[in-house]
């Protein structure tokens, strides 16, 4: 494994070029390294990703002086409006006419899955940050897709362990009727059963639901002691606020399975206090995360979510790989990314598996009580660090065809797992 050390990152930030690997290519498509950030710029998920994700990508390009090996780095962005057909149309335009080499973020799994089909046909790289369905590293895996930040499997493992560990044995799921919602419920159900819990009921709802009253009454009548929300930011915020109005937070442990910093900020500590979250990043965890996050805050007036930090990390490491191999050709860059052990403010360490999952540590967070908070964005206590390898689906259980191919290649070379 090649180690991307802190010193090397500093050299990259200063614009000093790494020596290329032997046999490196020197071709750059249209003499521009163009990265597209495809996200929700104004809809219900925009605070979690959106404009902040675009700024995170620009911060990564700034680390290199917006040039790599003398080649301009161009960050472009577009709003997919929460619609897979719009997202895939933008991707085709970017790849076929606008010279985009790779797409980052891909907020929303339905959009991510649609765009992945376009990228696979054109052999282009996707750096997923806020597309979280475990399908991306399962049967839908692609040789040029990396799921950088989090997936529903890792969220499920963290949630099941946290809740069953404090007595949450009977679960009721409220599930957004989209790919990521069903994947999150499926993966969490599997982990709850492994941990000795049971699922006593569930209900689905269309994204953008404004009234959860009937569903919350159904959950209340189930006698569950855990209410799990398998939804994205807008629906999570609405459901948690309405659950408090029905006093469900007095009789049930409520856990949003896919929650981010801006969700808790919007909900407020009086309602969210005491709830748990499995997160890939928290701005106030270390001196390094605080320093980077303050720079982000100066540009956006909000602290970064894990999705936004993941965009920064994925774009920075993509550019570092392009710099080392001296080409933006997808095959060469992917080989370099897979050969690199990542050390940065987001992942320390991180490695990319054959199924496309970037494995890194995550953190069990507990929302603070209002009296414990020292400021507007001081929202969590870090309860535990969860080793990345314990959160990733074992490769022996993976339905990803690339894992089988990798295993066959290893066997042919006499390697053992």
Secondary structure, 3 states (H helix, E strand, C coil): CEEECHHHHHHHHCCCCCCCCCCCCCCCHHHEEEEEEEECCCCCCCCCCHHHHHHHHHHHHHHCCCEECCEEEEEEEEECCCCHHHHHHHHHHHHHCCCCCEEEECCCHHHHHHHHHHHHHHCCEEEECCCCCHHHHCCCCCCCEEECCCCHHHHHHHHHHHHHHCCCCEEEEEEECCHHHHHHHHHHHHHHHHCCCEEEEEEEECCCCCCCHHHHHHHHHCCCCEEEEECCHHHHHHHHHHHHHCCHHHHCEEEECCCCHHHHHHHCHHHHCCCEEEECCCCCCCHHHHHHHHHHHHHHCCCCCHHHHHHHHHHHHHHHHHHHHCCCCHHHHHHHHHCEEEECCCCEEEEECCCCEEEECEEEEEECCHHHCCCCCCCEEEEEEECHHHHCCCHHHCCCHHHHHHHHHHHHCCCCC
